[in-house]
Amino acid sequence: MKVLVVLVLAVFTGCNANFLYADDPKSQLDVLTDAISDNIDVVVQKATDTIEQFKKTELGQDLSTRVKDGSELVSMYAGIAWEQVPDGIKNAAEGAGMMVYGISMRVEQGIDVLEKKLEPLVDRVSPVAEKVAEKVAGEVNYRAQQVSEAASPYVAKIQEKLTPLAQGIQARLDSLYQSVVKAN
């Protein structure tokens, strides 16, 4: 009966609901964001396809070979340059790396110590937080029950007023349906 009332009201109020796409309506910002995202995906796909096609060409293969050869040459020159760096600078660089590693180890140890110190505090606070959450949930349930009790007389009055209207609409729809059936 309630479903029929809802359907009848939807028909008579001009509801534009679409049963195939019953999602929440999107804001214009969401629609715009989706459109831009789709366009970016298309552009990225086209660029990827173009790059792949270019790599298959003779020019693309030649360029790829030159880049590979150039990177190997740069690595070789970097090795030669590192060999020419004085030992004092090499030792300082290695020392700086070791110092950074030592600092990171101390930080990790400090974090471990801090976690161990905070663990008893967390253990003491968590039962209190659970009790507070239970009290809040109880209060919310109590308030919801109060609202329900306060609204129930009004809901009953609305139902009393809508029931005859729904029955009248149902009778009209039945007669309309019968006339359509007889016409066909």
N, C-alpha and C positions, 0 to 999 in steps of 0.2 A: 504494500500500500504506500509506504513511504517512498519507495523507488518510483512508483507511478507519479506521485505528487511532484517529485523532483523533475522527472522527465517532462511532465506537463508544464510545469513552471518554466523549464528551459525552453520548451517549444514556443510558449506564448510570450516570453520576454525577449525572444530573438537571440538566444544564446548561439554563439559562433564556435562552439566547442568542436574540435576535430578528434574523433576517436582514434584515428591512426597515429596522430602526433599529439598525445596528451601530456606533453612536457610543459613545464612552466614557461611562460612567455619570456623571451630574452630581451634585455634592454638594448637600446641602440648601440651602446658601447660594446656589449658582448657581440652583437651582430657585426659591428665594424672590426672588432678584434679577430673574430673568426674569419672574416673576409680577407683581412691583411695576412693572417697566418696562412690561409689557403694560397694566396698569391705568392707569398714568400716560398712556400713549399714547391710551387710550380716553377718559380725562377731557379731555385736551387737544383731541382731535378733537371731543368734544361741546361744549366751550367755544367752539371756533372756529366750529362750526356755529351755536351759539346767538348768537354775536356777529354773524355774517353775517345771520341771520334778523332780529336787532334792527336792523341797519343798513337793512334793507329796509322796516321799519315807518315810519310817519309820525313817531313820536316819535324814532326813531333818526336819521332824516334831519334833523329839526329840531335835535337835539342836535349832530350833525355840523356843521351850518351855524353854530350858535352857537360851537362850539369854533374853527372856522375864522375867524369874525369876531373872536373874542377874541384869537386869536394875531396877527392883523393889527393889532389895536388895541395890543397889547403891543409889537409891533415899532415902531409909530408913536411910542408914548410913550418907548421906549428911544432912538429917534433924537432926539426933543426933549430928553430928559435929557442925552444926549451933547453936544448943542449948547450946553447951559448949563454944562457942565464947564469950568472955567478952562483956558486954554491951557497953563499950566505943568503941570497934572496930566495933560493930554492928551500933552504932550511927554514927561513922565516915563513914562507908560504905554507910549508908542511906543518910548522908549529902553530900557525893560525888555524889551520884545519883541525889540528888536535885540540886546540883550545876551544873551538866551537863545539866539538864533540863532547869535551869534558863538561862544558856549560850545559849542554842538552841533557847529559846524564844527571847532573845535579838537579836540574829542573824536574826531571822525571822522579827522582828520589824525593824531592820536596813535595811533589803532588801526592806521592804515595803516603808520606808522613801526614800530610794534611787530611787525606781521606781517612786514615786510621784515627786521627784525632776527632774528626767530625762524625764518625760512625756512632759513638755513644750518644751524641746529641740528637742525631737523626732517630736513633732507637727510642729516645725519650719523647721526642716531639711527635712521632708518627701515631702513637695511640691517642694522643690528645687531638690530633688532626682528624683521626677517624671518628672520635666521639663528637667533635664539632660538626663533621659532615653528616653524621647520623641525626643530630639534633636539627640541623638545617633541613634535612630531608623530611623529618617528622613534622616540622613546622610548615613546610611547603604542602605536605599532604593534608595537614589540618586546615590550612587556609583554603586549599582547593575544595575540601569537603564543605567548608562554610559557604563558599561561593556557590557551590552546587545546590546546597540547601536553600540559600537565599533566592536563587534563580528558578528553582523548581516550580513555584506557583505561577510565575510568569510564563514558563515553558508550557505548563498545563493550559493556561488561558489561550496561548497562541495555538496550541493543538486543538482546543475546542473550537476556535474561530476558523481554523484552516480545514478541519475535517469536513464540514458541510460544503465548503468551496471545492475541495478535492472531489467529493462525491458528485457534485454538480458538473464539474469538468469531466469526470469519468463518464457520467451519463451522456454528456454531449459528445464525447469522443466515441462512445459505443454507438450512438445513433449515427454519427458521421461515418464510422467504420461500416456499419450495416448498410448505409446508403451507397457507399462506394462498392461494397461487395455485391449489392443488388444491381448496381449500374453495370458491373462487369459481368 
